[in-house]
Amino acid sequence: MIQDKALRTSWARKLKERQEKKLVQDLARQLQEAKKQEREEKKRRREENLKRRLENERKAEIVQVIRNPLKLKRAKKKQLRRVEKRDTLALLQKSSQQRKKGGE
């Protein structure tokens, strides 16, 4: 004879099932939070690396200040593609200080 499952479960069994379900949900939530944190950490590291790379590129650049803008009008298209506008105030102050030191 095959015995079917009872229509009603006991209170102790219900509590046990609830606890197991809660444990499973907590574990799933912890795994999701760990994944999310890992993704954010990866994203932050990537942004830092890009920022550092950009700063290093700027440091390694060879800069030539164009004081006469008419030179740009005479330049060819190929040369104009390589020209980039930058804030040169700091660079000009730095070069003027070096000239003063050299002139003394």
PyMOL commands that set and color helices and strands:
alter all, ss='L'
color gray80, all
select helices_A, chain A and resi 11-60+70-74+77-82+89-103
alter helices_A, ss='H'
color red, helices_A
deselect
rebuild
show_as cartoon
